Amino acid sequence: MSQRKVSLIISKGGLDEIYPALIMANAARMSGIDAMIFFTFYGLDAIVEKKVDHLHVNVVGNPTSPIPTMLAGLPGMERLAANMMQKRMEELDLPGPREMIETLEASGCDIYACELAMQMMEIKEDSLLPQVKAVITAGDFYDLSVGAQIIFT
Amino acid sequence: MTHKLDLVLEQLARIEARQEAVEEFIEEMTPVATAMMGAGITTFADFEQRGYFEFAKEIMRAIDIVITTYSIDEVRFFTDNAVLILDTVRNITQPDVLNIIDEAADAVHDAGDTKPVGAWGMFQATKDDDVRKGMSVALEIVRQVGRAASKMQSGESPIRKPRTRPSHRPAAPQSAAAPVAQAAPTRQSAPTSHAATKAVDPGFVEDWTVEKAAEIAASIGIEFTAEHKTVIEWARADYIERKASPNVRRITKGSGCDTRTLYQLFPGGPGKNVARIAGIPKPGGCI
């Protein structure tokens, strides 16, 4: 059986949008499947040092949000929801995004940042987490994903 | 003496009578025979004219080509399924089916003149009743093919009972499905990979020793070193204590081996490989 590989793309910045992809990458590594993650656009928040610990859950305009949008839009509600989720994750002993990314890099998952998105949002390379392997373009992404199953989130 | 002569004379008379009869017969038959020959020659000439003999020659050539091209097994397959094949051909050549195919071919003929349509054009096209009808026929075809393909996958018998069809119903959808399903009568459904990977979990191994661990490791292609031993023994002890196999995160926290090293020691999935070598069930959970 040939070596399986998954290439994940994370393009959105909510914790509910980043976390599942990180879990999928980790599960792939645990099963011996090669994995790589390409962070682009708002997904870059997960690999920017200053932002990774402050990711929010989408509560406004989210049809599955536990808080109705009219309330969720009030100042501070989003932070409240994020704290509640954080507490829940601690109860279950789930690692936060930073720890997930550290674990992923240690398990052999390659982490990349999108060059174009970094230019658009004026993010400098030295503001990224140390686990980021390189800043690449979409074309590079495809070259690195030969034979891989690409999952776009 | 005269008696014998009489006999001979009688004999001669009889022979003469017979001779006459034969001659009469020939006389009467000759025109008939001539006519028959004439008719025969005319007919053959007619055949030649209409190309029968050329055709027969070509048929012989075709048979020769078939014999040299196909192996006897293929021909046997053909003859075994001749009824099916002919049934399908009959289906396809129903007049109403041929009509539809003919009209469709017209569309292809004019294909060069048609303008490309974009998304909006497609949306507008769905307002046209003919397009709507065509879509439903196309969907029906897709449905039939899907049904037949599912039957193929589940290994169901591909032999279809021949149906008599009311003439107004287009026969194209069913006939499209039939050859697909019947073309591979001996094909078996491939086992899914889920079944394959689920099979390899021996669960808790009672009579486990460190030597056995080394053997299992070797069978996966892992060289069993002292570092491996530490992790394995810790994992087994942890399972026996908590009655649950440790997941990768727990192993990295409890065994003293960090994530990086763990993945290097146990490539191919530390969670399941540690469990296999330690003779404990595969860990559950996602993290």
Interface residues (C-beta under 8 A of the other chain):
Chain A: I23 N26 A27 R29 M30 S31 G32 I33 L94 P95 T103 A106 S107 G108
Chain B: N247 V248 R249 T252 D258 T259 R260 Y263 P267 G268 G269 P270 G271 K272 N273 C286 I287
